[in-house]
Amino acid sequence: MKKEIKEKMFKKAAEAKKNAYVPYSEFPLGAAILTEDGSIYTGVNIENAAYGLTNCAERSAIFSAVSQGHRKIEAVLIVSSTEEPVPPCGSCRQVINEFADGDIEIIMMTETGKEITMTSTELLPGAFSDSSMEKDNEL
């Protein structure tokens, strides 16, 4: 990924993180999604007193992009306030896989710029997909 694009995604995710609604965990995250046409969508984690209704930053960003007509994402960048970068949860990994345009970069960063980059396949090997539902599917 080009440095300028990553910097732009980082700035947008860090800015979005300020809007996280996290009254229970006090663990704000911001995410930026790069779509196939170069657009960037952001998302934050949004909690609910009924914890199962909480939505993660990554999924919020992906759902925003999808609601605007995008079906393929090229990269995900997550910003946390922690000392070490935070990976996406299992649910987010599955949703990323659903909309990933191939094996994409997942960039996990802290506000201070500490970074870990992995591919979507590294984060979710053997992901469930539409081919998993085929009768002749062999693992």
DSSP file (Angstrom, degrees, kcal/mol; ACC not computed):
  #  RESIDUE AA STRUCTURE BP1 BP2  ACC     N-H-->O    O-->H-N    N-H-->O    O-->H-N    TCO  KAPPA ALPHA  PHI   PSI    X-CA   Y-CA   Z-CA
    1    1 A M              0   0    0      0, 0.0     2,-0.1     0, 0.0    74,-0.0   0.000 360.0 360.0 360.0 140.6    0.0    0.0    0.0
    2    2 A K     >  -     0   0    0      1,-0.1     4,-2.2     4,-0.0     3,-0.3  -0.398 360.0-126.0 -66.9 142.0    1.2    3.5   -0.8
    3    3 A K  H  > S+     0   0    0      1,-0.2     4,-2.6     2,-0.2     5,-0.2   0.868 108.4  54.8 -56.4 -41.2    2.4    5.5    2.2
    4    4 A E  H  > S+     0   0    0      1,-0.2     4,-2.1     2,-0.2    -1,-0.2   0.888 108.5  48.0 -63.6 -39.0    0.1    8.4    1.4
    5    5 A I  H  > S+     0   0    0     -3,-0.3     4,-2.7     2,-0.2    -1,-0.2   0.924 112.0  49.0 -68.0 -43.7   -3.0    6.2    1.3
    6    6 A K  H  X S+     0   0    0     -4,-2.2     4,-2.7     1,-0.2    -2,-0.2   0.910 111.4  50.0 -62.6 -41.7   -2.1    4.5    4.6
    7    7 A E  H  X S+     0   0    0     -4,-2.6     4,-2.5     2,-0.2    -1,-0.2   0.904 111.3  48.9 -62.8 -41.1   -1.5    7.9    6.2
    8    8 A K  H  X S+     0   0    0     -4,-2.1     4,-2.3     2,-0.2    -2,-0.2   0.919 112.4  47.8 -64.9 -43.5   -4.9    9.2    5.0
    9    9 A M  H  X S+     0   0    0     -4,-2.7     4,-2.7     2,-0.2     5,-0.2   0.912 111.4  51.4 -63.0 -42.4   -6.6    6.0    6.3
   10   10 A F  H  X S+     0   0    0     -4,-2.7     4,-2.9     2,-0.2     5,-0.2   0.938 110.6  47.8 -60.0 -48.2   -4.8    6.4    9.7
   11   11 A K  H  X S+     0   0    0     -4,-2.5     4,-2.3     1,-0.2    -1,-0.2   0.915 113.9  46.8 -60.6 -43.9   -5.9   10.0   10.0
   12   12 A K  H  X S+     0   0    0     -4,-2.3     4,-2.5     2,-0.2    -1,-0.2   0.908 114.5  46.3 -66.6 -41.4   -9.5    9.2    9.1
   13   13 A A  H  X S+     0   0    0     -4,-2.7     4,-2.2     2,-0.2    -2,-0.2   0.912 113.2  49.3 -67.6 -41.9   -9.7    6.2   11.5
   14   14 A A  H  X S+     0   0    0     -4,-2.9     4,-0.6    -5,-0.2    -2,-0.2   0.893 113.6  46.6 -64.4 -40.0   -8.0    8.2   14.4
   15   15 A E  H >< S+     0   0    0     -4,-2.3     3,-1.0    -5,-0.2     4,-0.2   0.920 112.3  49.8 -67.3 -43.5  -10.4   11.1   13.9
   16   16 A A  H >< S+     0   0    0     -4,-2.5     3,-3.0     1,-0.2     4,-0.2   0.875  97.1  70.3 -62.1 -37.5  -13.4    8.7   13.7
   17   17 A K  H >< S+     0   0    0     -4,-2.2     3,-1.7     1,-0.3    -1,-0.2   0.776  85.4  68.8 -53.2 -28.5  -12.3    7.0   16.9
   18   18 A K  T << S+     0   0    0     -3,-1.0    -1,-0.3    -4,-0.6    -2,-0.2   0.719  96.6  54.4 -63.0 -20.6  -13.3   10.1   18.8
   19   19 A N  T <  S+     0   0    0     -3,-3.0    -1,-0.3    -4,-0.2    -2,-0.2   0.385  77.6 129.5 -95.8   3.1  -16.9    9.3   18.0
   20   20 A A    <   -     0   0    0     -3,-1.7     2,-0.8    -4,-0.2    26,-0.2  -0.286  54.2-141.6 -58.4 141.8  -16.8    5.8   19.4
   21   21 A Y  B     +a   46   0A   0     24,-1.9    26,-2.9     1,-0.1     3,-0.1  -0.866  43.2 146.1-108.2  96.7  -19.7    5.1   21.8
   22   22 A V     >  +     0   0    0     -2,-0.8     4,-1.6    24,-0.2     5,-0.1  -0.414   2.4 147.1-132.9  56.7  -18.0    3.0   24.5
   23   23 A P  T  4 S+     0   0    0      0, 0.0    -1,-0.1     0, 0.0    -2,-0.0   0.694  79.7  40.8 -68.9 -16.4  -19.6    3.8   27.9
   24   24 A Y  T  4 S+     0   0    0     -3,-0.1    -2,-0.1     3,-0.0    25,-0.0   0.888 127.5  23.6 -98.8 -50.0  -19.2    0.2   29.2
   25   25 A S  T  4 S-     0   0    0      2,-0.1    -3,-0.1     0, 0.0    -1,-0.0   0.744  80.8-147.2 -88.2 -24.4  -15.7   -0.9   28.0
   26   26 A E     <  +     0   0    0     -4,-1.6    -4,-0.0     1,-0.2    -5,-0.0   0.891  58.6 129.2  52.9  40.9  -14.1    2.5   27.6
   27   27 A F        -     0   0    0     -5,-0.1     2,-0.2     2,-0.0    -1,-0.2  -0.728  41.5-168.3-126.4  77.4  -12.2    0.9   24.7
   28   28 A P        -     0   0    0      0, 0.0    53,-0.6     0, 0.0     2,-0.3  -0.454   6.5-178.8 -75.2 139.6  -12.6    3.1   21.6
   29   29 A L  E     -C   80   0B   0     -2,-0.2    16,-1.1    51,-0.1     2,-0.4  -0.977  10.6-161.6-131.7 148.4  -11.6    1.9   18.2
   30   30 A G  E     -CD  79  44B   0     49,-2.1    49,-3.1    -2,-0.3     2,-0.3  -0.966   9.7-169.4-124.8 147.2  -11.6    3.6   14.8
   31   31 A A  E     -CD  78  43B   0     12,-2.4    12,-1.9    -2,-0.4     2,-0.4  -0.976   9.7-161.1-136.1 149.8  -11.4    1.8   11.5
   32   32 A A  E     -CD  77  42B   0     45,-2.6    45,-2.5    -2,-0.3     2,-0.4  -0.998   8.2-158.8-129.8 136.6  -10.9    2.9    7.9
   33   33 A I  E     -CD  76  41B   0      8,-3.1     8,-2.2    -2,-0.4     2,-0.6  -0.953   6.4-150.2-116.4 130.3  -11.9    0.8    4.9
   34   34 A L  E     -CD  75  40B   0     41,-2.4    40,-3.7    -2,-0.4    41,-1.2  -0.897  19.7-154.2 -99.0 123.7  -10.3    1.3    1.4
   35   35 A T  E >   -C   73   0B   0      4,-2.7     3,-2.1    -2,-0.6    38,-0.2  -0.410  32.3 -94.6 -94.7 173.1  -12.7    0.3   -1.4
   36   36 A E  T 3  S+     0   0    0     36,-1.6    37,-0.1     1,-0.3    -1,-0.1   0.722 124.1  49.9 -60.4 -24.0  -12.0   -0.9   -4.9
   37   37 A D  T 3  S-     0   0    0      2,-0.1    -1,-0.3     0, 0.0    36,-0.0   0.334 123.0 -99.8 -98.4   8.0  -12.4    2.7   -6.3
   38   38 A G  S <  S+     0   0    0     -3,-2.1    -2,-0.1     1,-0.3     2,-0.1   0.452  75.7 141.9  91.1   0.5  -10.1    4.3   -3.7
   39   39 A S        -     0   0    0     -5,-0.0    -4,-2.7     1,-0.0     2,-0.5  -0.430  41.0-144.1 -72.8 151.4  -12.9    5.6   -1.5
   40   40 A I  E     -D   34   0B   0     -6,-0.2     2,-0.4    -2,-0.1    -6,-0.2  -0.979  15.2-173.4-120.9 127.3  -12.3    5.5    2.3
   41   41 A Y  E     -D   33   0B   0     -8,-2.2    -8,-3.1    -2,-0.5     2,-0.3  -0.924   9.7-152.4-116.9 143.9  -15.1    4.8    4.7
   42   42 A T  E     +D   32   0B   0     -2,-0.4     2,-0.3   -10,-0.2   -10,-0.2  -0.744  13.4 177.5-114.8 163.4  -14.7    5.0    8.5
   43   43 A G  E     -D   31   0B   0    -12,-1.9   -12,-2.4    -2,-0.3     2,-0.3  -0.982  10.6-156.4-156.4 160.9  -16.4    3.3   11.4
   44   44 A V  E     -D   30   0B   0     -2,-0.3     2,-0.3   -14,-0.2   -14,-0.2  -0.905  34.4 -94.0-133.8 162.4  -16.3    3.1   15.2
   45   45 A N        -     0   0    0    -16,-1.1   -24,-1.9    -2,-0.3     2,-0.5  -0.635  36.8-163.7 -79.3 140.6  -17.3    0.6   17.8
   46   46 A I  B     -aB  21  55A   0      9,-2.8     9,-2.4    -2,-0.3   -24,-0.2  -0.967   7.3-158.1-130.1 112.2  -20.8    1.3   19.2
   47   47 A E        -     0   0    0    -26,-2.9     2,-0.3    -2,-0.5     4,-0.1  -0.398   6.0-163.6 -91.0 166.1  -21.8   -0.4   22.4
   48   48 A N        -     0   0    0     -2,-0.1     6,-0.2     3,-0.1     5,-0.1  -0.988  34.1-117.8-145.3 147.7  -25.1   -1.2   23.9
   49   49 A A  S    S+     0   0    0     -2,-0.3     2,-1.2     1,-0.2     3,-0.1   0.832 115.2  64.2 -57.2 -31.4  -26.2   -2.2   27.4
   50   50 A A  S >  S-     0   0    0      1,-0.2     3,-3.0    -3,-0.0     4,-0.2  -0.791  89.0-155.6 -88.5  92.6  -27.3   -5.5   25.8
   51   51 A Y  G >  S+     0   0    0     -2,-1.2     3,-2.1     1,-0.3    -1,-0.2   0.723  83.6  66.6 -49.3 -33.9  -23.8   -6.4   24.9
   52   52 A G  G 3  S+     0   0    0      1,-0.3    -1,-0.3    -3,-0.1    -3,-0.1   0.680  94.9  60.1 -62.7 -16.7  -24.7   -8.7   22.0
   53   53 A L  G <  S+     0   0    0     -3,-3.0    -1,-0.3    -5,-0.1    -2,-0.2   0.433  79.9 115.9 -90.9   0.0  -26.1   -5.7   20.1
   54   54 A T    <   -     0   0    0     -3,-2.1     2,-0.4    -4,-0.2    -7,-0.2  -0.376  53.2-151.4 -67.5 146.3  -22.7   -4.0   20.1
   55   55 A N  B     -B   46   0A   0     -9,-2.4    -9,-2.8    -2,-0.1     2,-0.1  -0.978  10.7-127.3-124.1 138.6  -21.0   -3.4   16.7
   56   56 A C     >  -     0   0    0     -2,-0.4     4,-2.3   -11,-0.2   -12,-0.2  -0.353  21.3-115.5 -80.3 160.0  -17.3   -3.2   16.1
   57   57 A A  H  > S+     0   0    0      2,-0.2     4,-2.3     1,-0.2   -26,-0.2   0.896 113.6  53.0 -61.0 -43.1  -15.5   -0.4   14.3
   58   58 A E  H  > S+     0   0    0      1,-0.2     4,-2.4     2,-0.2    -1,-0.2   0.933 112.2  43.4 -62.1 -47.2  -14.4   -2.6   11.4
   59   59 A R  H  > S+     0   0    0      1,-0.2     4,-3.1     2,-0.2     5,-0.3   0.879 110.6  56.0 -67.6 -36.8  -17.9   -3.9   10.7
   60   60 A S  H  X S+     0   0    0     -4,-2.3     4,-1.8     2,-0.2    -1,-0.2   0.926 111.1  44.8 -58.9 -43.4  -19.4   -0.3   11.1
   61   61 A A  H  X S+     0   0    0     -4,-2.3     4,-2.2     2,-0.2    -2,-0.2   0.920 114.9  47.3 -66.8 -44.3  -16.9    0.9    8.4
   62   62 A I  H  X S+     0   0    0     -4,-2.4     4,-2.8     1,-0.2     5,-0.2   0.930 111.8  50.1 -63.6 -45.0  -17.6   -2.1    6.1
   63   63 A F  H  X S+     0   0    0     -4,-3.1     4,-2.4     1,-0.2    -1,-0.2   0.861 109.1  52.9 -63.7 -34.7  -21.4   -1.7    6.5
   64   64 A S  H  X S+     0   0    0     -4,-1.8     4,-0.7    -5,-0.3    -1,-0.2   0.930 111.2  45.9 -64.0 -44.9  -21.1    2.0    5.7
   65   65 A A  H ><>S+     0   0    0     -4,-2.2     5,-2.1     1,-0.2     3,-0.9   0.924 113.5  49.0 -63.2 -44.8  -19.2    1.2    2.4
   66   66 A V  H ><5S+     0   0    0     -4,-2.8     3,-2.1     1,-0.3    -1,-0.2   0.895 105.5  57.6 -62.9 -39.8  -21.7   -1.6    1.5
   67   67 A S  H 3<5S+     0   0    0     -4,-2.4    -1,-0.3     1,-0.3    -2,-0.2   0.704 104.6  53.5 -65.6 -17.3  -24.6    0.8    2.1
   68   68 A Q  T <<5S-     0   0    0     -3,-0.9    -1,-0.3    -4,-0.7    -2,-0.2   0.256 131.1 -92.8 -99.5  11.0  -23.1    3.1   -0.4
   69   69 A G  T < 5S+     0   0    0     -3,-2.1     2,-0.3     1,-0.3    -3,-0.2   0.443  80.4 135.2 100.2   0.8  -22.9    0.4   -3.1
   70   70 A H      < +     0   0    0     -5,-2.1    -1,-0.3    -6,-0.1    -2,-0.1  -0.638  22.2 172.6 -85.6 141.1  -19.4   -1.0   -2.6
   71   71 A R        +     0   0    0     -2,-0.3     2,-0.4     1,-0.2    -1,-0.1   0.461  62.0  56.9-122.6  -8.3  -18.9   -4.8   -2.5
   72   72 A K        -     0   0    0     -7,-0.1   -36,-1.6    29,-0.1     2,-0.4  -0.991  59.4-165.0-131.6 131.8  -15.1   -5.1   -2.5
   73   73 A I  E     -Ce  35 100B   0     26,-3.1    28,-2.6    -2,-0.4   -38,-0.3  -0.883   7.4-167.1-112.2 148.0  -12.6   -3.7    0.0
   74   74 A E  E     +     0   0B   0    -40,-3.7    31,-0.9    -2,-0.4     2,-0.3   0.627  69.3   3.5-107.1 -19.2   -8.9   -3.6   -0.6
   75   75 A A  E     -Ce  34 105B   0    -41,-1.2   -41,-2.4    29,-0.2     2,-0.4  -0.982  53.2-150.2-163.9 155.4   -7.6   -2.8    2.9
   76   76 A V  E     -Ce  33 106B   0     29,-2.0    31,-3.4    -2,-0.3     2,-0.4  -0.996  10.8-169.9-129.5 135.6   -8.6   -2.3    6.5
   77   77 A L  E     -Ce  32 107B   0    -45,-2.5   -45,-2.6    -2,-0.4     2,-0.4  -0.997   4.3-167.0-128.2 129.9   -6.9   -0.1    9.0
   78   78 A I  E     -Ce  31 108B   0     29,-2.8    31,-3.1    -2,-0.4     2,-0.5  -0.942   2.6-161.4-118.2 134.4   -7.7   -0.2   12.7
   79   79 A V  E     +Ce  30 109B   0    -49,-3.1   -49,-2.1    -2,-0.4     2,-0.3  -0.967  12.9 177.5-119.1 130.2   -6.6    2.5   15.3
   80   80 A S  E     -Ce  29 110B   0     29,-2.0    31,-1.5    -2,-0.5   -51,-0.1  -0.816  36.4-132.8-123.8 165.5   -6.5    1.8   19.0
   81   81 A S  S    S+     0   0    0    -53,-0.6    29,-0.1    -2,-0.3   -52,-0.1   0.236  74.7 109.0 -96.7  10.5   -5.5    3.7   22.1
   82   82 A T  S    S-     0   0    0      2,-0.2    29,-0.3     1,-0.1    -2,-0.1  -0.269  81.5-114.7 -84.9 170.4   -3.6    0.7   23.5
   83   83 A E  S    S+     0   0    0     27,-0.1    27,-0.1     2,-0.1    -1,-0.1   0.844 103.4  39.9 -72.1 -33.8    0.1    0.2   23.8
   84   84 A E  S    S-     0   0    0     25,-0.1    -2,-0.2     1,-0.1    25,-0.1  -0.865 100.8 -94.0-114.9 149.3    0.0   -2.6   21.2
   85   85 A P        -     0   0    0      0, 0.0    25,-0.1     0, 0.0    30,-0.1  -0.250  38.5-132.5 -59.4 149.9   -2.0   -2.8   18.0
   86   86 A V        -     0   0    0     23,-0.3    23,-0.2    -8,-0.1    -8,-0.1  -0.913  12.7-141.5-111.0 127.3   -5.4   -4.6   18.3
   87   87 A P        -     0   0    0      0, 0.0     2,-0.1     0, 0.0    20,-0.0  -0.432  32.0 -92.6 -80.9 161.4   -6.5   -7.3   15.8
   88   88 A P        -     0   0    0      0, 0.0    20,-0.0     0, 0.0   -10,-0.0  -0.398  43.8-109.8 -68.8 149.9  -10.0   -7.6   14.6
   89   89 A C     >  -     0   0    0      1,-0.1     4,-2.3    -2,-0.1     5,-0.2  -0.187  36.2 -96.2 -70.1 172.3  -12.3   -9.9   16.4
   90   90 A G  H  > S+     0   0    0      1,-0.2     4,-2.0     2,-0.2     5,-0.2   0.879 123.9  52.6 -60.3 -41.1  -13.5  -13.2   14.8
   91   91 A S  H  > S+     0   0    0      1,-0.2     4,-2.1     2,-0.2    -1,-0.2   0.918 110.9  47.2 -62.8 -42.7  -16.8  -11.7   13.6
   92   92 A C  H  > S+     0   0    0      1,-0.2     4,-3.1     2,-0.2     5,-0.2   0.886 107.9  56.1 -66.3 -37.8  -15.0   -8.9   11.9
   93   93 A R  H  X S+     0   0    0     -4,-2.3     4,-2.3     1,-0.2    -1,-0.2   0.910 108.8  47.5 -59.5 -41.5  -12.5  -11.2   10.4
   94   94 A Q  H  X S+     0   0    0     -4,-2.0     4,-1.8     2,-0.2    -2,-0.2   0.915 113.3  46.8 -66.9 -42.8  -15.4  -13.2    8.8
   95   95 A V  H  X S+     0   0    0     -4,-2.1     4,-1.4     2,-0.2    -2,-0.2   0.902 110.9  52.7 -67.1 -40.2  -17.1  -10.0    7.5
   96   96 A I  H  X S+     0   0    0     -4,-3.1     4,-1.2     1,-0.2     3,-0.5   0.940 108.6  51.2 -57.1 -46.6  -13.8   -8.7    6.1
   97   97 A N  H  < S+     0   0    0     -4,-2.3     3,-0.4     1,-0.2    -1,-0.2   0.878 104.6  57.3 -58.7 -39.3  -13.3  -12.0    4.3
   98   98 A E  H  < S+     0   0    0     -4,-1.8    -1,-0.2     1,-0.2    -2,-0.2   0.860 119.9  28.4 -60.2 -37.3  -16.8  -11.7    2.8
   99   99 A F  H  < S+     0   0    0     -4,-1.4   -26,-3.1    -3,-0.5    -1,-0.2   0.373  90.3 123.6-109.1   3.2  -16.0   -8.3    1.2
  100  100 A A  E  <  -e   73   0B   0     -4,-1.2     2,-1.4    -3,-0.4   -26,-0.2  -0.426  60.2-137.0 -68.5 137.1  -12.2   -8.7    0.7
  101  101 A D  E    S-     0   0B   0    -28,-2.6     2,-0.2    -2,-0.1    -1,-0.1  -0.645  74.0 -52.4 -90.6  76.1  -11.0   -8.2   -2.9
  102  102 A G  E    S-     0   0B   0     -2,-1.4     2,-1.0    -5,-0.2   -29,-0.1  -0.585 113.1 -16.8  87.0-155.2   -8.6  -11.2   -2.7
  103  103 A D  E    S-     0   0B   0     -2,-0.2     2,-0.1    17,-0.1    -6,-0.0  -0.765  84.7-171.0 -87.8 101.3   -6.1  -11.5    0.1
  104  104 A I  E     -     0   0B   0     -2,-1.0    16,-2.0     1,-0.1     2,-0.3  -0.458  24.3 -98.4 -99.5 165.2   -6.1   -7.9    1.5
  105  105 A E  E     -eF  75 119B   0    -31,-0.9   -29,-2.0    14,-0.2     2,-0.5  -0.631  25.2-163.2 -80.3 134.9   -3.9   -6.0    4.0
  106  106 A I  E     -eF  76 118B   0     12,-3.4    12,-2.3    -2,-0.3     2,-0.6  -0.979  11.1-164.4-116.1 114.1   -5.2   -5.6    7.5
  107  107 A I  E     -eF  77 117B   0    -31,-3.4   -29,-2.8    -2,-0.5     2,-0.5  -0.891   3.8-167.8-106.4 119.4   -3.2   -2.8    9.2
  108  108 A M  E     +eF  78 116B   0      8,-3.1     8,-2.4    -2,-0.6     2,-0.3  -0.932  17.6 170.6-109.7 122.7   -3.5   -2.6   13.0
  109  109 A M  E     -eF  79 115B   0    -31,-3.1   -29,-2.0    -2,-0.5   -23,-0.3  -0.909  28.3-136.8-133.3 156.5   -2.1    0.6   14.5
  110  110 A T  E >   -e   80   0B   0      4,-1.9     3,-1.8    -2,-0.3   -29,-0.2  -0.639  39.8-103.6 -99.0 167.1   -1.9    2.5   17.8
  111  111 A E  T 3  S+     0   0    0    -31,-1.5   -30,-0.1   -29,-0.3   -28,-0.1   0.807 123.4  57.1 -59.3 -28.6   -2.4    6.2   18.1
  112  112 A T  T 3  S-     0   0    0      2,-0.1    -1,-0.3   -29,-0.0   -31,-0.1   0.479 124.0-102.9 -83.9  -2.3    1.4    6.5   18.4
  113  113 A G    <   +     0   0    0     -3,-1.8     2,-0.1     1,-0.3    -2,-0.1   0.456  67.0 151.1  98.2   1.3    2.0    4.8   15.1
  114  114 A K        -     0   0    0    -31,-0.1    -4,-1.9     1,-0.0     2,-0.4  -0.481  30.7-165.9 -64.9 138.2    3.0    1.3   16.3
  115  115 A E  E     -F  109   0B   0     -6,-0.2     2,-0.4    -2,-0.1    -6,-0.2  -0.972  31.7-178.7-141.1 142.4    1.9   -1.0   13.5
  116  116 A I  E     -F  108   0B   0     -8,-2.4    -8,-3.1    -2,-0.4     2,-0.5  -0.994  15.9-165.0-131.8 131.7    1.4   -4.7   12.6
  117  117 A T  E     +F  107   0B   0     -2,-0.4     2,-0.3   -10,-0.2   -10,-0.2  -0.973  15.1 162.4-120.1 131.6    0.2   -5.6    9.2
  118  118 A M  E     -F  106   0B   0    -12,-2.3   -12,-3.4    -2,-0.5     2,-0.2  -0.901  35.9-109.5-135.0 164.7   -1.2   -9.1    8.3
  119  119 A T  E  >  -F  105   0B   0     -2,-0.3     4,-1.9   -14,-0.2   -14,-0.2  -0.566  30.2-112.5 -91.0 163.4   -3.2  -10.4    5.4
  120  120 A S  H  > S+     0   0    0    -16,-2.0     4,-1.6     1,-0.2   -23,-0.1   0.852 119.2  53.2 -63.0 -33.8   -6.8  -11.4    5.7
  121  121 A T  H  4 S+     0   0    0      2,-0.2    -1,-0.2   -17,-0.2     6,-0.1   0.876 106.3  52.0 -69.4 -37.4   -5.8  -15.0    5.0
  122  122 A E  H  4 S+     0   0    0      1,-0.2    -2,-0.2     2,-0.2    -1,-0.2   0.888 113.4  45.1 -63.7 -37.9   -3.2  -14.9    7.8
  123  123 A L  H  < S+     0   0    0     -4,-1.9    -2,-0.2     1,-0.2    -1,-0.2   0.762 129.9  21.9 -77.9 -25.4   -5.9  -13.6   10.2
  124  124 A L  S >< S-     0   0    0     -4,-1.6     3,-0.9    -5,-0.2    -1,-0.2  -0.533  75.0-176.3-143.8  72.8   -8.6  -16.1    9.1
  125  125 A P  T 3  S+     0   0    0      0, 0.0    -3,-0.1     0, 0.0    -4,-0.0  -0.435  76.1  18.6 -68.0 145.0   -7.1  -19.2    7.5
  126  126 A G  T 3  S-     0   0    0      1,-0.1     3,-0.1    -2,-0.1    -5,-0.0   0.845  90.3-169.3  66.4  33.7   -9.8  -21.6    6.2
  127  127 A A    <   -     0   0    0     -3,-0.9     2,-0.3     1,-0.1    -1,-0.1  -0.183  26.4-108.4 -58.6 145.9  -12.5  -18.9    6.2
  128  128 A F        +     0   0    0      3,-0.1     2,-0.2     4,-0.0    -1,-0.1  -0.602  53.7 159.8 -71.2 132.0  -16.1  -19.9    5.7
  129  129 A S    >   -     0   0    0     -2,-0.3     3,-1.2    -3,-0.1     4,-0.5  -0.822  57.8 -81.6-143.5-177.5  -17.2  -18.7    2.3
  130  130 A D  G >  S+     0   0    0      1,-0.3     3,-1.3    -2,-0.2     4,-0.2   0.845 126.4  58.9 -60.3 -32.7  -19.9  -19.4   -0.4
  131  131 A S  G >  S+     0   0    0      1,-0.3     3,-1.3     2,-0.2    -1,-0.3   0.739  91.9  69.9 -69.3 -20.0  -17.8  -22.4   -1.6
  132  132 A S  G <  S+     0   0    0     -3,-1.2    -1,-0.3     1,-0.2    -2,-0.2   0.738  94.8  55.9 -65.7 -21.7  -18.1  -23.9    1.9
  133  133 A M  G <  S+     0   0    0     -3,-1.3    -1,-0.2    -4,-0.5     2,-0.2   0.459  80.6 111.3 -92.1  -1.5  -21.8  -24.4    1.2
  134  134 A E  S X  S-     0   0    0     -3,-1.3     3,-1.7    -4,-0.2    -3,-0.0  -0.521  71.2-131.7 -74.5 140.4  -21.3  -26.5   -1.9
  135  135 A K  T 3  S+     0   0    0      1,-0.3    -1,-0.1    -2,-0.2    -4,-0.0   0.817 106.2  50.2 -62.2 -32.3  -22.2  -30.2   -1.6
  136  136 A D  T 3  S+     0   0    0      2,-0.1    -1,-0.3     0, 0.0     2,-0.1   0.219  80.4 140.3 -92.1  15.4  -18.9  -31.3   -3.1
  137  137 A N    <   -     0   0    0     -3,-1.7     2,-0.4    -5,-0.1    -5,-0.1  -0.383  29.0-173.6 -64.9 128.5  -16.8  -29.2   -0.9
  138  138 A E              0   0    0     -2,-0.1    -2,-0.1     1,-0.1    -1,-0.0  -0.989 360.0 360.0-122.7 134.4  -13.6  -30.9    0.3
  139  139 A L              0   0    0     -2,-0.4    -1,-0.1    -7,-0.0    -2,-0.0   0.448 360.0 360.0 -86.4 360.0  -11.3  -29.3    2.9
